[in-house]
Amino acid sequence: MIPRQLEPEVMDTREEAADYNSMDHGDINRLFAEAVLELIATHQAKCSGSADANDLTVLDLGTGTALIPIELCRRNERLKIVATDLATEMLHVAEGNLQRVGLRDVVTLERADAKQLPCADHCFDGVISNSLIHHVPEPGSVFHEMVRVVKPEGFLFVRDLLRPDSSAELDRLVELYAGEANPHQRQMFHNSLHAALTLDEVQALLKACGLPPGTAQITSDRHWTVSVKVRPV
Ligand SMILES: C[S@@+](CC[C@H](N)C(=O)[O-])C[C@H]1O[C@@H](n2cnc3c(N)ncnc32)[C@H](O)[C@@H]1O
């Protein structure tokens, strides 16, 4: 097993934000959105008849350029999203993306650190995050914050890259999925895979914050996913 090799936590230069925004995340984002929309549909059905059903608010941590909130809000008009990131430049690009598609009123952008969120306990129906965890040196605090801010009976949906077993496998994945990308994008993907967690590491973090480790699963040759419907204690 190759050791975890950290990469810089935030992506906060104008070039990084523009480069990230120009990469094709379409298929990955669609798959992520479809899984979250299923969780939302279950949640809305469960709350039908109550005020909660019509006013569902989801927190997206490490939103980047807000492409996932856009995909979600286009497909569910009853959804509001608070989209947070630590990088001002990413949020700047996100703002432009939201304006372009007319979703500035349903997605609220906030600069916030996912390790220490400036919000009250139990205030979101769901918390989602894609590709944030591998950026964070000690991601346990992010999982703790997710558990703290989600409502009882809300949901968590977290997906990230999976660290490969060997350098050869890492190189194979870079070739397979970023073979056509520019050198900077290939290097970013390489570094991200190297900074990612293994399934065992994710499961240990879940256990430490009282979540069932089995809710983390390997969901592709390069991803793990945590999908949890929180139960009231
Ligand atoms: C690889 S991007 C993923 C963006 C988006 N979720 C997506 O799937 O397209 C990771 C994002 O996490 C942000 N980030 C890193 N550490 C963070 C933290 N502690 N709190 C909030 N955002 C953070 C980075 O600035 C970056 O925008």
PDBQT file of the ligand as one rigid body, heavy atoms in Angstrom, charges set to zero:
ROOT
HETATM    1  C1  LIG A 301     -11.455  18.819  -5.921  1.00  0.00    +0.000 C 
HETATM    2  S1  LIG A 301     -12.384  20.224  -5.480  1.00  0.00    +0.000 S 
HETATM    3  C2  LIG A 301     -14.036  19.557  -5.550  1.00  0.00    +0.000 C 
HETATM    4  C3  LIG A 301     -15.049  20.597  -5.892  1.00  0.00    +0.000 C 
HETATM    5  C4  LIG A 301     -16.495  20.111  -6.049  1.00  0.00    +0.000 C 
HETATM    6  N1  LIG A 301     -16.988  19.498  -4.841  1.00  0.00    +0.000 N 
HETATM    7  C5  LIG A 301     -16.644  19.195  -7.218  1.00  0.00    +0.000 C 
HETATM    8  O1  LIG A 301     -16.931  18.029  -7.030  1.00  0.00    +0.000 OA
HETATM    9  O2  LIG A 301     -16.494  19.651  -8.356  1.00  0.00    +0.000 OA
HETATM   10  C6  LIG A 301     -12.109  20.356  -3.717  1.00  0.00    +0.000 C 
HETATM   11  C7  LIG A 301     -12.578  21.659  -3.129  1.00  0.00    +0.000 C 
HETATM   12  O3  LIG A 301     -12.494  21.598  -1.703  1.00  0.00    +0.000 OA
HETATM   13  C8  LIG A 301     -12.063  22.858  -1.230  1.00  0.00    +0.000 C 
HETATM   14  N2  LIG A 301     -11.556  22.723   0.156  1.00  0.00    +0.000 N 
HETATM   15  C9  LIG A 301     -10.387  22.206   0.572  1.00  0.00    +0.000 A 
HETATM   16  N3  LIG A 301     -10.299  22.228   1.915  1.00  0.00    +0.000 NA
HETATM   17  C10 LIG A 301     -11.457  22.781   2.370  1.00  0.00    +0.000 A 
HETATM   18  C11 LIG A 301     -11.993  23.042   3.660  1.00  0.00    +0.000 A 
HETATM   19  N4  LIG A 301     -11.300  22.759   4.771  1.00  0.00    +0.000 N 
HETATM   20  N5  LIG A 301     -13.208  23.597   3.755  1.00  0.00    +0.000 NA
HETATM   21  C12 LIG A 301     -13.909  23.903   2.639  1.00  0.00    +0.000 A 
HETATM   22  N6  LIG A 301     -13.481  23.656   1.385  1.00  0.00    +0.000 NA
HETATM   23  C13 LIG A 301     -12.262  23.100   1.242  1.00  0.00    +0.000 A 
HETATM   24  C14 LIG A 301     -11.042  23.295  -2.257  1.00  0.00    +0.000 C 
HETATM   25  O4  LIG A 301     -10.805  24.686  -2.209  1.00  0.00    +0.000 OA
HETATM   26  C15 LIG A 301     -11.735  22.842  -3.549  1.00  0.00    +0.000 C 
HETATM   27  O5  LIG A 301     -12.550  23.846  -4.079  1.00  0.00    +0.000 OA
ENDROOT
TORSDOF 0
